[in-house]
Amino acid sequence: MLLCLSPTWLTKVPAPGQPGEAVLLVSKAVSFHPGGLTFLDDFVPPRRATYFLAGLGLGPGQGREAAELARDLTCPTGASAELARLLEDRLLTRRLLAQHGGVAVPATLAFTYKPPALLRGGEASPGLRLVELSGKEDQQTLVKEEVGTFLHSGALADALQVAVKLSGWRWRGRQALRVYPRVELGTVVDTVLALLEKLEEEESVLVEAVCPPARLPFPGRPPPGPELAVRICAVVCRTQGDRPLLSKVVCSVGREDRPLRHQSSLPQTLEVALARCGLGETGQVAVVRRRVKAAAEAALAAVLALEAGLSAEQRGGRRARTDFLGVDFALTVEGRALTPVALELNSGLCLEACGALEGLWAAQRPRSAAEDAAAAPLVETMLRRSAHCLMEGKQLLLIGAGGVSKKFVWEAARDYGLKLHLVESDPNHFASQLVQTFIHFDVTEHRRDEENARLLAELVRARGLQLDGCFSYWDDCLVLTALLCQELGLPCSPPAAMRLAKQKSCTQLHLLRCHGPPWPAPSLHAVPCCPLESEADVEKAVHQVPLPGVMKLEFGAGAVGVRLVEDAPQCHEHFSRIARDLQGEADHPGIGLGWGNAMLLMEFVEGTEHDVDLVLFGGRLLAAFVSDNGPTRLPGFTETAARMPTGLAPEQEAQLVQAAFRCCLGCGLLDGVFNVELKLTGAGPKLIEINPRMGGFYLRDWILELYGVDLLLAAAMAACGLRPALPTHPRARGHLVGVMCLVSQHLQVLSSTASRETLQALHDQGLLRLNWLEEVLVPGEYEEPYCSVACAGSSPAEARLRLLGLCQGLGIDGPHYPVAHFLSHFK
């Protein structure tokens, strides 16, 4: 992130092949480094901007130059002069909020001369009266009549004063506020007529109610000192999926008879400000915060909806968006309820006020989570939009298309502008029609991966594909992908590391030998095990590995064939069953049988099960997401339930993240997205297995929903040798709790009360979060989950109770599938 203190440090040059658009180049900037270091850097050649956010001014000077720089760029921009002008028009924004946001605004009478197109026509807004003037002169009779009606109307409710002001971008911060008693009709009319003379086209004169401040009565005595009023300032940011998120609230307190303004009052927290006005009860503060959050987020949602209907020219460029918004509220009482009333929208003043408040604590003490920077969600949006800009048009070779659970890949690739070239064994796969190039190649015989990598490299060269990267999210194809990257000279973790992570016994035995440095060493997290290729190996293993143990396929996926074994006869019996039933790829496609059906026996460890999804680049940990799993259905280990974010204590969460990170590094996995399954025991985290690819099932979807981070995009960036753009400490925006549906347990309900159509309809209505994992309702002994059904909540308890009620209503819960038990770890 670079700070340019002068427009002369930036240059616009025409974008090749994009008429009317320009590339923004940086020749000089202040750069920021860990530890608070800053440098003034000169860039030769200039650096290309991948995101631009300017402090826009609509008058002369640097603000105007910045506005010109922001117009019609090829890179994403977080604001533009055109969008700022819309926000500066109080009449337009108030009608927008009242009509589309459901946000309370002051009762307003507006006299407008040649209103902008966006204000013409449309429905009447509650509390807003718009009077279009044919001219600016000889309007005395009309003005007197309209003002008189307004001052005596019920729309003003308990307001004793009205303010008269000019509305339009030209007048922002350039006029004194005129406040008059509501009873002074003549004075108000004279002021309106005087201001009408200053109007230009698309401007207005507003007469608005001054909201009486909320206060508590003082029984038996008058309140000490002058009446106090509070002005609430909220910063709300646009996040993943164009969803608004309240970032921070800051307040100012002053005398009721002296208007509160930005930069002329002391910033305070909501709790302190309300207490000074006699509203210090915890419940009252919580109510106000909740209502401010709802109103501020609704305000940004209304602005984004307006922008979506604007042309690129009206927005100031194809990539211009409003990424954050300041909303100023007065706190008043409506119908005996504390109500925030939106006074105005701004593009930076509220953020500055939040920064001033944060500055009070800058060097005093560590910040708590509640004191995170107001700009944090904005920075996340900057990173995300910058990443999209960097990846647009990238040419990626994808090895293996996957099944129905990976359908999101094709939509995401289209949204990100990725150019995908697919290598797939099934010539009729639906994805063959969704990619730039389809290469039909049998990748199921993994004993020939090295030979196949050479053949595929020749095919890529013969087709003249100019690739930026190559990756896979499909278990079977990970080693082949690493070998092919090596052949083509593309970024990837080494093939040896992929082989090590792919073969489960090799993973554990290798890590058991990693005693450090550094410490804690990976050996602390590895579990004793023995590889099994014959009955003789089974006999040897039961004397080496403590029982009970876990038997599983060396190269398996989806927990197929995993079983708890308590003694030697059970070990022999399960080994014989797998050797008989799962011999090759045709017996159960997609679970790794193309590698053979070798097994391993590992010690069973007690504890809670967790997934840790990591993003690594250059051996550095960029992000980690921890989820909790419910108890599995023994003697098998099919997943039943999950929760995100984790409910563990911060220290335990940190232990899991570090264990996962060190195990990946111990195997040589340095770049990419990895899914690590662990158990948290009394002695700390123990490794179940490493999946050297993006987490499966619902994980990518949940992480995107809760944190706004797309693991697919992170994997694609790493594959191109680009450091994934991720927030350092992503914050969850809620809680998700889900359960798996199994054909063996839910065949009847999945064909009736919880049919595919019913579940999809509930998902579309936002009542549940659904992830399809299989396409057909075919029961079998070795099964994978059919779908995941989850509910969201503001707390884990809320999400859990919603899910339990839903499962009971749909029939997913039952004596043979006790959902309450599977969710018991999440209480």
N, C-alpha and C positions, 0 to 999 in steps of 0.2 A: 504494500500500500504506500503510495507516494503522495506527498503534499506539495502542490504547486502554489507558490505565493504570488506569482505574477502571470498574467495571461501570455506574456512574451516567452514564457518557458514552454509553451505548448504551440503546436502547429497543426493545421488541418491540411491534408493533401487528398486529392480526388481518389476515390476507391476504384481500382481497376474492375471493370465489368459491372459496376453498380452506379449507373448514372444518377446524379443528384445527391449522392452520399459521399462521405469523407472518412478517412482514417485519421485518428487523433494520435499524434506523436509527441512524446515527452523528451525534451532535450536537457532539462534541468529540474531537480526536485529535491525536497527533503525526504530522506529515507529513514525508516525506524528499525531498530534492532533490539533483541532481548537485552534486558538490563537497563532500559531507558536510554540507550545510546541513539543519537541522531547524527546524520551526516548530510551535508549539502553536496549532492552528486551531479556531475555532468555526464550525459549519456551520448557516446559517439560509437556507432550511429544512434539516433534517437530510438527510444523504446516505444512500442505500440501499446496504446491503452486498451485494456479489455473490459473496462468499466469506467464511467465518468460520473462524478457527482460534483456539481458546482454550487457555490454560494451565489444565487442569482439575484441580481438587482435590476430593476426595470427602468431606472433612471440613468444618467450619464455616469461614466467611470468604469471601474473594473467589473462591476456587476453586469453591465451591459455587454462588455467584451466576453465575459464568461458565458452569458446567454447565447452569444453568437457561436462560441466554441461548441456549445452543447447541441446545437441544431443539426439534425440530419447526419448523425454519426453512424458508422457501421457497428460500433460497440454499444452495449447497453448503457443507457443513461438513467439516473435515478430521479431526474427532475428536468424540466425545461421551462423557458420563459412563457411558452404558450400555456402549459399546465399551471404554472404559478399564477398567471393572470386569472384563470378560472377560480383558483382558491382565494384570490384577493377580492373577488366580487361577493360581498356578504349576502346580497339578495339572492344570487344564484345558488350559493352553497346552503343558505337557509331553506330555500325551497327544496333543494335536493335532499337535505337531511329530513325535513318534515314529510316529504312525499315518499321517499324510497328508503330512508334509514330508520324511520320511526323514532327519531331523536327529538326530544323537547327543545324548542327554540323560543326566544322571546316573541311575544305578540308584536307584529311589525306591520306598519303601513308604509308602502313604498311608492314614491312618485318617480317614474322613469321616463326618460326621453329617448325614443328610438331604441328600445331594449334589444339586447343581443338575441340571435336566433334561438339560443338554448332556453331563453325565458319566454319566448312567444308561445301563446296557446298553452296547452297542457291543462291538467286538472287544478282546481283550487286547492290550496294547502291550508290546513287548519292553523288559525292564528295569523295567517299572512294575507295581506290585501295589497294587490298590485294595481296601480292606477297608471295607465299609459297616457302620456301627455302629447298632444298634437304640436305643442310649441312650449317655449320656456317663459313667454310673457302673457299677461292678461289671464292669469290662472287663479286670481284671488278668490273668486266665488267657489270654484271647484275645490281648491285647497281648504278653504274654511269649512265647507260642508263635510269633506272627507275626514279632516282632522277632528272636527266636532263629534262626528259619529264614532270615530275610533276611540277618542278619549272617554266617551261615555259607554263604550261597549264592554260586555262581560269578558272579552278576550284578555283584558288587562288584569282581570282578577283582583288581587290585593295590592298591585303595584301603585305606589303613590307618586312616582316620578316617571318621566319619559325622557329619552335621549334623542337628540336630533343630530344626524351626521350624514356625510356624503359617502356613497358606496361606489367602489370602482378601484382598479389597480393603481390609478394615478394618485389616489388619496391615502394610500396606506402609510400611516405614521406621519402624515403631513397636516393634520388638523387637530384643533382643540375640541375636546368632547363638550357638547352643550347639553346640560341636564336641567330640566324645568319641572316644577310641580305639575302634576296632572291637571290641576284646576285652572292653570294659566293658559287658556285657549288662545288668547290674542298673541301672547309672546311666542307660543309654539308656531302659530300660523305665520307670524312675521319672519321668524327664523327660517322656516321652510321656503318662503318666497325669496328671501335673500340668497339662500343656497341654490335655488333653482337657476339663478342667473349664472352660476359657475359651471352648470352642467354641460358636458359634452355628450355626444352620442354614446349609447350603451352604458351610461352612468345613471345613478339614482340618488334621491334624497330619502333617507329612512327616518321614520318616527317609530321608536321602539320602547317597549316597556322596560324599565329598570327593575330587575328582579329583586324583591325584598330579601335580604339575607336570612338564612336559617339561623335560629337561635333558640336557646332554652329559656323559658320564663324563670324569673327569680322570685319565688313567692315571698310576699311581705316586704320586699325592698327593691328598689330599682337596680339595674345592673351597674357595676362600677365603671366609671369612665365612659367614653363615647362608644356607640354601637360599632361592632366590628363585622366586617364582611370577609369572606374567603373566596379567592379565585383559584380554581383548580385547573392545572395544566397537565394534559395527558399526551404522551408520545406513543403512537401506535405504528407498527411496521407491517409491510407486506411480506408474507412468508411463503413457503412452498405451497404451490397450488393456488396462489393469489388469495390466501386467507389472511385476514388481519389478525395481529397479535398485539395486545397492550404490552408495552415495554416498561414504562415507568410513569408514576404520577408525582408531580411536585406542586406545591401550593404557595400562595402568598396571602398574607393577612394585612388588612389596613382598615382605616376608618370608612364607615359606610358612605360618608358624604364626600370622600375623595377617591375618585376612580383609580383602581389598581391597574398598573401597566407593567409590561415586561421591562426588565432592566432598570426598574426604579423601585423594586421591592425585594425583600430578602427571601430567597427560596427556602421552603420548609417541607418536611414530610407531611403526608396527609394526617397522620396521627397527631402531630404537634399542632398543626394548623386548626384542626377541628377542636382539639382540647381548648385552645385559646378562645374559641367561640362558644364554649360551654357544651361541646358535643364530644366529650371524651370517652364515653362508654364504648367498650370493645365491640359490642354488637352493632352499635350505630356506625362505627368506623368500617366494619366489615360490610354493612349494607351499602354505605356510600361507595366503597371501593368496588363492590360488585356492580353497582349501577353505572359508575364511571367507566368501568371496563366494557360493559355491554354497549354503552352509548358511543364510546370512542371507537370500538371495533366496528359498530354499525356505520359510523361516519366514514371510515376508510372504505368499507365495503360499498357504500353508496358512491364514493368518488371513483373507485375502481370500475364499478358498473357503468358510470358515465363515460370514463375513458375508453372502455371497451367499444363504445359506439362511435367514437371519434375517428376521423381519418388520420393517416400519418401526418398530413400537413397540419391538422388541428392540434395534434399532440406535440409537434415540433420535431418529428422524426419517427421512423418506423419502429425504433427500439426505445423510444422515450416512454417512461412510466413514472408514476408516483410511488416511490418505495417507502416513504415514511411520511407521517402527517402529525402536526401538532393540533390539538383540539383544546380550546379554552372554554371552561365551564364556569358559570355562576352556580352556587348551591342555594337553592330556595326550597320552599315547602309548597307542594301541590297536593291538595286533598289529604292533608295531614301526613304526607309521605315526603321524606327528604329526596329531592330530585335535582340531578345535575342538568342545567340548561345550557346548551351549546351556544356560545356567543360568536365564535369565529374559528376559522381554520387558518393555520399558518404553516409555512414550509421549513421553519428553522428555529423560531423563537423559543418554542417549548423545549426543543432539544438543547438549546443553549442554557435554558433555566435548569434543566436536569444536570447538565455538565457543571453548572455553578454549585449545585447542591452536592454532587459527588466530590467536587473539589474541596469541600469543607473537611472531608475525611481523608484526603489524599495521602497525608503523611502521618496520620494519627494512629491508625490501627488497621488490622486486616479486615477486608470487607467480608461480610456474610453473603450467602447466596441471594438474599433479598436486596443486597446493595450492588448487584451486577450493573455494569454500565448500561445506561438507557440505549446506547447505540449498538448493543450486542446483537439483537435481532437484525438490525440494519446491516451490520457487517456480514452476518450470515447470508443475507440476501445479496450483498455485493459479491461475496465469494461464489455463490451459486450461479448468479448471472454471468460472472466473469468466466466460470468454468464452462458454461454453455457456449459462450463466445469462442473460447479456445477450442472446444471440441466440434463445433459446427463444421461439417464437411470432411471430418477425419475418416480415413479409409481403414476399416478394421476387418480382419479375418476372424471369423467365429467358428470354432471347432465343436460340432454337435449342437443340434437345435433344442434338444430336451423335449419334455412333454407338455401337457396342458398347464402344469404349474408354472411354466416359464413363458406363458403367452404375453406377459407384461413387457418382455424384452422388445418385441417388435413395435409396440406403441411408443415405448420410451425412445427407441432408436429414431423413430420418425420425429418425435417432439424435439430431440436434441440435434437433429440434422446429421446423424451419423450415417455413413455409407458402409453398409454391412455386406460382406462376402461370406457365404456360408458353405462349410464342408459338412455333409450329412450322409448317413448310410441309407436312409429311407428316401428313395427317389420321389415318393408321393407326399412327402411331408408338406403340411400347409404352408410352412415358412418359406418354401422354395419360391413362392410367388411374391414374397415380401422383401427380397434382398436384391442388391445390385447384381450379384453374381452367385449362381448356385453350382457347386461342384459336388457331383455325386461320387462318393468314395466310401468304401467299406472300412469303417474305423473300429469295428467290434472285436477284431482279433488282436488283442493288445500284446501278445508275445512277439508281434512283428512291428511294434511301434517305431523302432529305429529305421527299419526299411521303409515303412509307410511315411515317416517324416521326410525322408529323402525324395520319395515319389511325389508327395504333396508339394514340396519346395519346387520341384521341376514343373509341376502343373501351374503353380502360381507364376513362375517366371515365364512359362509359355504363354500364359494369358495376358502378360504384361501388366499385372496388378501392381500398382504403386502403393504399398501398404504403410500405414503409420503405426500399426500395432496388430497383435494377434492375441486372443484370449479365449477362455472357455469357462463356463460355470457348471459344466456337466461332469460329474465324478469320473466317468469312464475315460474322458478325453484329456485329463489334466497332464499326464506324463507325455502323451503325444504332442500336446500343445507346446510344452516346454522344449521338446526336441525340435519341433518345427521352428520355433522362435530362434533357437540356436542355429539352425540351418540358414535362416533368412536374416540373421543379424538383428533381430528385434528384441526389445526389452522383455525380460521375464525372469522369474526365479530359476536357478539352475535345475536341469533335469534330475540331477542326483538328489536335490532337496525334495523335488516333487515325488520321486520314487520312495524316498524315505518316509514322507508323510503319508503316502498312499497305502503303504503296506503296514498294517497296524502293529504287528509284533516288532517289525524293524524300528518303528517310531519309539515304542516303549523301551526296547533293549538299547537303542542308541542313546536315548536320553538318560537312562540309568547310569551310563558311563560318563555323562557330562557333569563333573563335580565342581566345575568352576576353575578359575574366576570367570565372570563375576559371581558374587554371592548375593541372594540365594540362588543356588545352581538349579538347572532343570531337573537334575536327578531327584530333588525333593518331591517333585510332582509326578514322576513316572511310577508305573505299577508293574510288579513282577508278572511275567507271562512266558508262554512257550508256544512256538509255532507248531502246527499239526498238519502233517501231510499223509500220515498212515496210522493204522491202529497201534503200531509200535510206539509212535510219537505220543499217542494218547496215554498209553500205559506209563511212559516215562514222565509225562507232564503232571499226572495226578500225584506223583511223589515229589515234584518240584514246586508246584503252585499250591498255596493253601486253599482248601475248599471251605465253604462254597466258592465257586468261581463263575466266570462268565465265558461261554463259548460263542464265537462269532466268526463270520467269514473274514479272511485277511483283507479282501478288497471290497467288502460289502458296503451297501448304502441303504438308508431308510430303515435301519434296525431289522432288516429281513434276515431270518435265521439266527438271531441272537437269543440266547437262552441262559437262564440261571441253572447251574448244575450243582447238586449238593454232595454227590459221591461219585466214585469211579464208575459204577454201572450206568449212571445217568450220562456221564461223559461219553462212554462207548456208544450208548444208544443214540445220543444226539449226533455224534460224528457219523455214524452209519446212516442215519436218516438224511442228513444233508448230502452225504456222498451219493445217496440213491436218488434224491428228489431234485437237487440243484446241481446238475453236472455241467451245463453250458448256458450260453447267452439265451438260447431259445426257451429254456425252462422258466426264466424270469428276467426279461430284458431290462437293462438299465440299472442293475444293482452290482455290476462289476464281475460277472461270471466269465466275461471275455478274458479275464486274467487267470481263470481257473477257479476251483472251489476249495482251495486250501483254507484251513481254519487256524484259530489260536485259542488257547485257554489263558485267561488272565484272572488275577485275584479279584474277588468281588469286594468293593469298598462301600461301607455305609456312609450315607450323607445325602444332602440335597443336590439335585442335578441342575446345572446351569449351562447356558450357551454364552460364549463371548465372541462377538464378531469384531474383528480387528481390521484396521486399514494401516498398512505399513508402506513406507517408501524409503529406499536407501537404508533399510535396517532401522528406521526411526518409527516410533509409534505415533500415528497422527490422530487416531480416534479409536474408541472402544465402546461397545454397547453390550450391556449384560442383561440377560433375561433369566427368569426362573422357570423351571419345569415342575409340574406336579408329579406325584408318585406314578411310576410306570405300572403296567398290568403284568405282574409276575405270573408264570416264570419267563414270559417274553418281556421285551423292553420297548414295546411300541409306545411312543409319546402319547400322553393323555391330555395334558393341560399346560398352559404357559401364561406367564405374566411379564409385562414390560412397562416401565423400567423395573429393575430389581427392587425387592423390598429389603435387601440385606443392609446391614450397617455399612457406612462408608469404608471402614477399614477392611471388612470382608470383601466388599466389591473391589477395592484396590488390590487385595491379595489375588483375586481371580484374574483381574486384568493383567497383573504382572506375571502370574503363572502362565497364562496363555501366551503372552508376549515372549517370555523367555523360552518356552517350548518351541515356538515358531523359529526364533533365532537359533536355537539349538539344532534344529533340523536344516538350517540354511535358507529358510524362507525369508526373503528380504523385501520383496516388492509385490504388492497386490492386496487383495481382500481375502481374509481367511476366517473360517468358522471353527472354533475350538470348543469341544464339549468337555466339561469338567464336573467333578463332584466336590462339594465343600464338606470335608470331614472334620473331625475334632482336631486332627493334626494339620489342617490346612487343605488347600486345593490339591486334588489328584486328577490326573489326565485320563479321560476316557479315550478320546481320539482327536486328531487334527484333520479337518476337511480343508484341503488347500484351495478353496474356492469360496465364492459368496455363499452365505448361509441359505439353506433351502426352506421349503415349506412357506411359512408366512413372514419370515424374518425381514426380508428386504422391504416388504410392504409395511410392516409395523414400524421399522426404523424410519422410513420415509414419512409416515404419518405422524409419528411422535417427535422426531428430531429434525425433520426436513432434510435429511442426508440420504442421498441415493447411492447405495452400495454398488449398483450396476454402473453408474457414472464414474464412481471412484475406481472401480476395476478397469473400466475402459481408459481412464486417464493414466493409470499406472502402466497399462499395456502400451500406451503411446510414449512412455517415458516422461510424463508430466506429473508433477507433484499434485495429488488430489487436493482440491480447494475445500477445506473443511474447517468449521469453527473449532477452536481449541477445546472449549468445554461446552458442547451442545447441551441444551436444556430440554428435558421432556415437556411436552405441552399437554399432558394428560396421562391417563393410564389405560392399558388394554389388558384384558384377561380373556383367554380363549380356551376352547376344548376341541379335540379332534373327534370327527365322526368316522366310524369304521363300518365297512359293509357287513362284516360278520356280526356286529352288534346292532346295527341300525338299518338293516335292509328294509324292514317293514316301514319304519317311519320315513326313510329316505324315498320311499315310493308313495308316501301319503302325506302326513302332516308336515314333514320337513322335506318335501320334494324339491328338486332343483329349481323349479319355477318359484316356489314359496320362499326359499332361502334367498334367491336372487332379488325378489321383490323387496324383502326386508332389508337387504343390503342397499338397494337403490334408494330406499326411504331413510337410510341412515340409522336404522334400528339395530343393525349388527354389522360386523365387518367380516366379510366372507372371502376365503381363499380356496379355490378349487385345486385339488391335488391329483385327482384321477378323473377320467371321463366316463367310465362304465361301471355299473353296479354289478360286479362279478365277485362273489365271495371266494376265498381261497385260504389254504392253510398258512401260506406265507404272504401276508398282506401288508400293504402300506395304507396310511390314512387316506380316506376318500376326500375329505375337506376339513378346513378349520373354520370354526364359528367363534367370533369374539365380540365382546361388548366394551365400549369405552366409558370412562367416568372421570370425574375430577379427582377422585381418590380411588385407591385399590379396592376399598370396601364397596364403593358405589358400583364400580365395574363388575366386581365379583357377584354382587347381589342381582344386578341386571342380567348377567349371564345365567345365573342359576334359575331365575324366574323364566327366562326365555327357553332354556333347555327343558324345564318342567312343562311349559306350555306346548312345546313342539314334540315332546315325547323322546327327546334325546337322552334325558335322565331316566334311569330305571334301575331295578334291583341288580341287573347284571352289568350295568354301567353307571355306577353311583357318582354323578358329577360332583356332588357336595364333597365326597371323599377326595376326588382328584383336585379340588380347589382348596383343600384343607391347609396346604402349605402356605397359602396366600393370605391367611387371616392375620 
